[in-house]
Amino acid sequence: MAGTDDTIAADDDTLYVLTALLLTPASFPTVLGDDYPAACRSLSLEPYEEGYGLVLGQDGAGARWTVVTEDATTVAGAIAAWDCGIAYELSPDDRTVVCALPGWPLALAVAAPGVPAPYDPEPAADGGALLLTPPSESDWGPEQRRMGADEIAARWASWREQVDAAVPGPGASAAQEPESPGTKGHPGVRRALEEARDYLDSPPPPGRIRSSFASADVRTLRVDGPGWSLVARTDDMAFVLLDDAPGEVLQVRRGTQLLGLLTALDALATRPA
């Protein structure tokens, strides 16, 4: 989290920086879309390979703003420093600022001291940019499904422990991988796995498959498709979330077919630089 002394200029006003996000092929707020180009389209941005940084803060009146900068490198450095508990003043050069969008795409539990409470600015008279708002906490849809998969990826160990606790013996078969079309299983999970396999023949847009470090020889995969999200470790099982299964986390047990699929998907994945 940024220090609240960090400020940058936005629309001839001062922005008190609260936090920042990356919008790159390898790392983007999945609330914005299933892949990097889709996330850019949601903000009316061109999907440049270098990506962007999203700086979230308040102006002097307290209004919420998201400033888009082309200097993704500086934003990445700030995020890395904050994650390590190191103070970092995030002040992208004004020449790198692409636009300032009203609102925030995610909910923040913090506010800048010394300014009014956060509020959404009034829409521009000419229509202007659409107001960015966090996804609903009471509804279920693509945004919540993708954010749920992100949460599982971030807390893999605790989710994996729950599976082990729920299935004490090796004979349990309630959530085995569907090894063939005739095997019983959740139809949404079968569809997700089939569409993920299709990616091997027709690679999807950048960011639809993302791979991140898990351990020395293991990667964490995040894969999305129309109506589904998958999170897996390349040496283990997978979890699937579906638009049409609100709040459910469906398991795909480790098996030969699954591990082969995960290895092949990892070879296609977008990875952090």
C-alpha positions in Angstrom: 0.0 0.0 0.0 1.3 3.4 -0.9 2.1 6.1 1.6 -0.5 8.8 1.6 2.1 11.5 1.1 2.5 10.2 -2.5 0.9 12.6 -5.0 0.7 13.0 -8.7 -1.1 15.5 -10.9 -4.4 14.3 -12.5 -6.7 16.5 -14.5 -5.0 19.7 -13.1 -5.6 18.5 -9.6 -3.5 16.6 -7.0 -4.1 12.9 -6.5 -3.3 11.4 -3.1 -2.0 8.0 -4.0 -3.5 5.0 -2.1 -2.4 2.0 -4.1 -1.5 0.9 -7.6 -2.1 -2.0 -9.9 -0.4 -3.4 -13.0 -2.3 -3.8 -16.3 0.1 -5.9 -18.4 -0.3 -9.2 -20.3 1.1 -11.1 -17.3 -0.6 -9.2 -14.5 -3.9 -7.3 -14.6 -7.0 -6.9 -12.4 -9.1 -9.9 -13.6 -12.2 -8.0 -12.5 -11.7 -6.1 -15.8 -11.8 -9.1 -18.1 -10.8 -12.7 -19.0 -7.6 -11.6 -20.7 -5.3 -8.6 -21.2 -7.0 -7.2 -24.4 -10.4 -7.5 -22.7 -9.2 -5.7 -19.6 -7.8 -2.9 -21.7 -11.0 -2.6 -23.7 -13.0 -2.2 -20.5 -10.9 1.0 -19.9 -10.9 2.1 -23.5 -7.1 1.5 -23.7 -5.0 0.0 -26.5 -3.5 -3.3 -25.5 0.1 -2.4 -25.8 2.6 -5.1 -25.0 4.4 -3.0 -22.5 1.2 -2.5 -20.5 0.2 0.2 -18.1 0.1 1.1 -14.4 -3.1 2.0 -12.6 -2.7 4.4 -9.8 -5.7 4.7 -7.4 -6.2 7.7 -5.2 -8.3 10.7 -4.2 -8.2 14.3 -5.3 -8.2 17.2 -2.9 -12.0 17.1 -2.6 -12.0 13.3 -1.8 -13.2 12.1 -5.2 -12.0 8.7 -6.4 -9.8 8.6 -9.5 -7.8 5.9 -11.3 -4.8 7.4 -13.2 -3.5 5.4 -16.1 0.3 5.7 -16.8 2.4 4.2 -19.5 5.2 3.8 -16.9 4.4 0.3 -15.8 8.0 -0.3 -14.7 7.8 2.4 -12.1 4.5 1.1 -10.8 5.8 -2.4 -10.7 8.8 -1.1 -8.6 6.4 0.7 -6.2 4.2 -2.4 -5.7 7.3 -4.6 -5.1 8.6 -2.1 -2.5 5.2 -1.9 -0.7 4.9 -5.6 -0.6 8.2 -5.7 1.3 7.0 -3.0 3.7 9.4 -0.4 2.1 8.2 3.2 1.7 8.2 4.2 -1.9 7.0 7.5 -3.3 5.0 6.8 -6.5 5.2 9.8 -8.7 5.0 8.9 -12.4 6.1 11.6 -14.8 3.1 13.6 -16.0 4.2 12.9 -19.5 3.5 9.2 -19.0 -0.1 9.8 -17.8 -2.6 8.5 -20.4 -5.8 9.5 -18.7 -7.6 9.9 -15.4 -10.7 7.7 -15.0 -13.4 8.5 -12.4 -13.8 5.9 -9.7 -11.9 2.8 -8.7 -12.3 -0.7 -10.3 -11.7 -2.3 -6.8 -12.9 -1.5 -3.4 -10.3 0.0 -1.0 -10.6 0.0 2.7 -8.3 3.0 3.1 -8.7 6.7 2.5 -6.3 9.7 2.3 -6.0 11.6 5.6 -6.9 15.3 5.6 -9.3 15.1 2.7 -13.1 14.4 2.6 -14.3 10.7 2.6 -14.0 9.0 -0.7 -16.9 9.6 -3.1 -17.5 9.1 -6.8 -17.1 12.2 -9.0 -20.1 13.5 -10.9 -20.2 12.3 -14.6 -18.8 14.7 -17.1 -21.3 16.9 -18.9 -20.1 15.5 -22.2 -20.5 11.9 -21.1 -16.8 11.4 -20.6 -15.3 8.2 -19.3 -17.6 5.6 -17.6 -17.4 5.6 -13.8 -15.3 2.7 -12.5 -17.0 0.9 -9.7 -16.1 -2.2 -7.7 -18.0 -5.4 -8.4 -21.0 -6.2 -6.3 -20.4 -8.3 -3.2 -23.9 -9.7 -3.2 -24.1 -10.8 -6.9 -22.3 -13.6 -8.8 -21.0 -13.2 -12.3 -17.8 -13.1 -14.3 -16.1 -10.5 -12.1 -16.8 -12.4 -8.9 -15.8 -15.7 -10.5 -12.5 -14.4 -11.7 -11.7 -12.7 -8.3 -12.6 -16.0 -6.6 -10.1 -17.8 -8.7 -7.5 -15.1 -7.9 -8.1 -15.7 -4.2 -7.6 -19.4 -4.5 -4.4 -18.9 -6.4 -3.1 -16.5 -3.6 -4.1 -18.9 -0.8 -3.5 -22.2 -2.5 -2.0 -23.9 0.6 -5.1 -23.3 2.7 -7.5 -24.4 0.0 -5.4 -27.6 -0.6 -5.5 -28.3 3.1 -9.3 -28.2 3.1 -9.4 -30.8 0.3 -7.1 -33.1 2.2 -9.2 -32.7 5.3 -12.4 -33.4 3.5 -11.1 -36.5 1.7 -9.1 -38.5 4.4 -8.6 -41.6 2.3 -7.2 -42.4 -1.1 -10.3 -44.4 -2.0 -12.6 -41.3 -2.1 -13.8 -40.5 -5.6 -16.3 -37.7 -5.3 -14.4 -35.3 -7.4 -12.2 -37.4 -9.6 -10.9 -36.0 -12.9 -13.3 -36.8 -15.8 -10.9 -39.2 -17.7 -13.2 -39.7 -20.7 -16.5 -38.3 -22.1 -18.4 -41.1 -20.5 -17.1 -40.4 -17.0 -19.7 -38.8 -14.7 -18.8 -35.3 -13.5 -20.0 -31.8 -13.4 -20.9 -30.7 -16.9 -19.5 -27.2 -16.4 -16.1 -28.7 -15.3 -16.0 -31.0 -18.3 -16.8 -28.0 -20.6 -14.0 -25.9 -19.0 -11.5 -28.7 -19.4 -12.5 -29.2 -23.0 -12.2 -25.5 -23.8 -8.9 -25.3 -22.0 -7.7 -28.2 -24.2 -8.9 -26.3 -27.3 -6.4 -23.5 -26.4 -3.6 -26.0 -27.3 -4.7 -25.9 -30.9 -5.9 -22.3 -31.0 -4.0 -20.2 -28.5 -6.1 -17.6 -26.8 -5.4 -13.8 -26.4 -2.5 -12.8 -24.1 -3.3 -13.1 -20.4 -6.0 -15.8 -20.8 -3.4 -18.3 -19.6 -1.0 -17.0 -16.9 1.8 -18.8 -15.1 3.5 -17.7 -11.9 6.2 -19.1 -9.6 5.0 -21.6 -7.0 8.2 -23.5 -6.1 11.4 -24.6 -7.8 9.8 -26.9 -10.3 6.1 -25.9 -10.0 4.0 -23.2 -11.5 0.6 -21.8 -10.5 -1.7 -21.5 -13.5 -4.6 -19.2 -13.9 -6.8 -19.9 -17.0 -10.0 -18.3 -18.0 -12.7 -18.9 -20.6 -16.2 -17.9 -21.3 -18.1 -18.6 -18.1 -15.3 -20.4 -16.3 -12.0 -19.9 -14.4 -9.4 -22.5 -13.5 -6.6 -22.3 -11.0 -4.1 -25.2 -10.6 -0.6 -26.2 -9.7 1.3 -27.9 -12.4 2.1 -30.9 -10.2 -1.3 -31.2 -8.5 -5.0 -30.7 -8.8 -7.2 -27.9 -10.1 -10.1 -25.8 -8.9 -12.8 -24.6 -11.3 -15.3 -21.8 -10.8 -18.3 -21.3 -13.0 -20.6 -18.4 -13.8 -23.6 -20.8 -13.5 -22.5 -22.3 -10.2 -22.5 -19.3 -7.8 -20.0 -19.4 -5.1 -19.0 -23.1 -5.7 -15.4 -24.2 -5.9 -15.3 -27.4 -8.0 -12.3 -29.8 -7.7 -10.5 -31.7 -10.5 -8.3 -34.4 -8.9 -4.8 -34.9 -10.0 -4.6 -37.4 -12.8 -2.5 -38.2 -15.9 -4.8 -36.3 -18.3 -5.0 -33.2 -16.0 -1.2 -33.1 -15.4 -0.6 -33.4 -19.2 -3.0 -30.6 -19.9 -1.5 -28.3 -17.2 2.0 -28.9 -18.6 0.9 -28.0 -22.1 -1.0 -24.9 -20.9 2.0 -23.7 -19.0 4.0 -23.8 -22.2 1.6 -21.4 -23.7 1.2 -19.1 -20.7 2.1 -15.5 -20.3 4.7 -15.1 -17.6 5.9 -12.1 -15.6 9.1 -10.6 -17.0 
